[in-house]
Amino acid sequence: MPKLTHFDESGAAHMVDVSGKPVTDRTAVAEGHIRMEPETLDLIVEGRAKKGDVLAVARLAGIMGAKKTAELIPLCHPLPMTKVALDLVPDAALPGVQITATVKTSGQTGVEMEALTAVSTAALTVYDMVKAADKAMVIGEIRLTLKEGGKSGRYEASR
């Protein structure tokens, strides 16, 4: 098992020192979904949600979530992100919304947590905007699907 870098020799949590690492281009992609009743998805797709354009607001929330990751996750480094993009795709087969976040930076550490936080924040925003219609929505399957750059190289999730 690889050494867990967020713990020192005595087992105390600490922020990893990345000062000696080279700056490299890094990308992370995460995905997840929010399942809901078909009627709730119809509200979103047809633009009938009382709070406004659910997918547009959730996209912005996801971008904001990525930018705030270091404030939410105690040992994350604040990073200058060069790209944060979210795709929110209605999926009648789910039924619900599929969410994908892509985050890029040139830095000394990766943006996996930012991509995961973007997906989570977008899904929570969808929930918040239509919870009056469907309190039983389920957020799930949030995971890292791609990571590129840095010492550990490329990781791609298997399906």
Beta strands, then each sheet from edge to edge (+ up, - down):
strand 1: 24-35
strand 2: 81-91
strand 3: 96-107
strand 4: 138-148
strand 5: 155-156
sheet 1: 2+ 3- 1+ 4- 5+
end
